Amino acid sequence: MNPFWIAVIGTSLIAFALKYAGHSIPQRWLEHPKIQRVNLLIPIALLSALVAVQTFTTKTTVMIDHRLAGVGVAVIALLLKAPFPVVVLSAAIASAAIYNWF
Amino acid sequence: MSRVEAITVRDSLSLSLTVGAYGVAFGAASVANGFSVLQSCLLSLLTFSGASQFAVIGVLGAGGSAISGIATASLLGFRNGLYGAIMAPRLKVKGFKRVVAAQLTIDESTAIALGAQKRSDDAMRHGFWLTGFGVFVFWNLFTLAGAVGAQAMGDTRTWGLDAAVPAAFLGLVWPRLENNRDRALAITSMVFALAMTPILPAGLPIIATAFIALAVGLRR
């Protein structure tokens, strides 16, 4: 089985297990303030790392290319409080423009 | 089941359609990162949690292993467990209904339910189910559309899809940055992940930043 299938099945099984476990355990187990705080911070760290890796790397090389133009435009769109689809679409257009013209 | 209020229906369906439409971005990004249309659709049907889905395709697309992808997605899926613990005593469902409720437990269904709670317990339950099913239907339909569309495009770089993926991550993290501690964590994680990229196998620089979050969260 190739890694993509393993990832699809593994991610789905654990995602459901986490949801179902939450429905099945006593609520007070998860009420500790440190658990609540870590729960808010982990997505910030992981999503930020994904932004950086997807913008600036190819395999194990750090580089700057057309993608940075797209992400730069996304930052501007977010500063202007644009909705999510506009952010993604404007990034794609900016990146495609640089990629196709240079 | 008691009568469903119009305001609950309106809130649930408008959020379902808006959020579901992001499924286009996921489907397209998934195919651009090497997943098949079938695999992309299965992720939306079975994982059904946007951030986790984007994470697993992001890690594998960057050359990471299946284990790295699963681990990153699962760390992001942990919050759904917390939502489940919040919703369970409010929904009071057992057996098959609990299985369905668990699968529909995501950011949006929990948020609408907790928002509707001030009106009544019925409104809270209606909000949860309507939003859960609504997002599920639209998210999966739009995933299919995005995946098929991206497959038809060929070289996704000429369409800017390789930048749409990090832009989507940025759009997901942006509203979570509420104070300077959050912003400092975000920048530290970006710098750390890039610094580790030439050294660690692909995928690990991303997961490793969870430990930075853990250290920050447990310190105070």
Interface residues (C-beta under 8 A of the other chain):
Chain A: P3 F4 W5 I6 A7 V8 G10 T11 S12 I14 A15 F16 L18 K19 Y20 A21 G22 H23 S24 I25 P26 Q27 W29 L30 K34 I35 Q36 R37 V38 N39 L40 L41 I42 P43 I44 A45 L46 L47 S48 A49 L50 V51 A52 V53 Q54 T55 F56 T57 K59 T60 T61 V62 H66 R67 A69 G70 V71 V73 A74 V75 L78 P83 F84 P85 V87 V88 L89 S90 A91 A92 I93 A94 S95 A96 A97 Y99 N100
Chain B: T18 A21 Y22 V24 A25 G34 F35 S36 Q39 L42 L43 L46 T47 F48 S49 A51 S52 Q53 F54 A55 V56 G58 V59 L60 G61 A62 G63 S65 A66 I67 G69 I70 T72 A73 S74 L75 L76 G77 F78 R79 N80 G81 L82 Y83 G84 A85 I86 M87 A88 P89 R98 V99 A101 A102 Q103 T105 R157 T158 W159 G160 L161 D162 A163 A164 V165 P166 A167 A168 F169 L170 G171 L172 V173 W174 R176 L177 D182 L185 A186 I187 S189 M190 V191 F192 A193 L194 T197 P198 P201 A202 P205 I206 I207 T209 A210 I212 A213 L214 V216 G217 L218 R220
